Amino acid sequence: MPTRKIRVLIVKPGLDGHDRGAQVIARGLRDAGMEVIYLGLRLTPEQIAAAVIQEDVDMVGLSCLSGAHMALFPKIVRLIREKTDK
């Protein structure tokens, strides 16, 4: 019986324009056999939450150099919970 690959969403929220680290992590996860969806730069919490739900991922990697993750991460979690039973 084939096993399903772990699905990981890698995102860069906010105005941070540096994505080298996110790309390195995405490559490493792919090399480890995971299915990685990388959405690129400057995503809003709403876009990220929608992608989490649409892609039905197992994990989310939030890459944020600026420190804005302290405000963005709780909002993303809240949006996901509002739209799902997770």
Legacy VTK file of the C-alpha trace (Angstrom):
# vtk DataFile Version 3.0
C-alpha trace
ASCII
DATASET POLYDATA
POINTS 86 float
0.000 0.000 0.000
1.567 3.329 -1.026
1.942 5.912 1.706
0.966 9.506 1.169
3.790 12.028 1.229
3.777 14.623 3.975
2.489 17.871 2.466
4.181 21.083 3.592
3.234 24.661 2.762
6.116 27.166 2.902
5.059 30.813 2.981
6.585 34.294 3.300
4.053 36.629 4.928
4.118 40.382 5.085
6.503 42.705 3.313
9.673 40.688 3.891
11.381 40.253 0.507
14.148 37.837 1.479
13.259 34.263 0.499
16.581 32.420 0.178
16.096 30.630 3.524
12.555 29.558 2.652
13.764 28.158 -0.666
16.595 26.247 1.031
14.157 24.726 3.531
11.724 23.834 0.733
14.495 22.079 -1.198
15.630 20.173 1.895
12.107 18.990 2.628
11.650 17.871 -0.987
14.959 16.027 -0.836
13.669 14.292 2.309
10.666 13.019 0.336
8.015 15.543 1.301
5.654 17.306 -1.061
6.345 21.036 -0.736
4.164 23.884 -1.899
6.028 27.216 -1.906
3.772 30.196 -2.547
6.333 32.964 -2.752
6.632 36.399 -1.198
4.386 38.979 0.432
1.355 36.887 1.296
-1.456 38.090 3.523
-2.754 36.012 6.438
-5.965 35.510 4.452
-4.054 34.125 1.453
-2.041 31.812 3.688
-5.101 30.490 5.547
-6.912 29.878 2.251
-3.906 27.967 0.876
-3.633 25.840 4.031
-7.247 24.786 3.610
-7.184 24.395 -0.182
-3.951 22.386 -0.264
-4.909 20.238 2.765
-1.354 20.381 4.106
0.068 18.565 7.113
2.492 21.336 8.089
3.041 25.037 7.481
6.451 26.687 7.434
6.182 30.408 8.079
9.388 32.257 7.155
9.602 35.788 8.463
12.818 37.723 9.033
11.217 40.915 10.341
9.657 39.551 13.516
6.146 40.204 12.220
5.364 36.531 12.837
4.399 37.470 16.404
1.332 39.262 15.015
0.786 37.281 11.815
0.915 33.718 13.132
-1.979 34.067 15.623
-4.089 35.710 12.922
-3.373 32.884 10.461
-4.283 30.266 13.078
-7.505 32.122 13.911
-8.494 32.343 10.236
-7.879 28.628 9.710
-9.903 27.726 12.796
-12.783 29.951 11.685
-12.981 28.151 8.342
-12.365 24.554 9.512
-12.904 22.300 12.488
-9.138 22.110 13.200
LINES 1 87
86 0 1 2 3 4 5 6 7 8 9 10 11 12 13 14 15 16 17 18 19 20 21 22 23 24 25 26 27 28 29 30 31 32 33 34 35 36 37 38 39 40 41 42 43 44 45 46 47 48 49 50 51 52 53 54 55 56 57 58 59 60 61 62 63 64 65 66 67 68 69 70 71 72 73 74 75 76 77 78 79 80 81 82 83 84 85
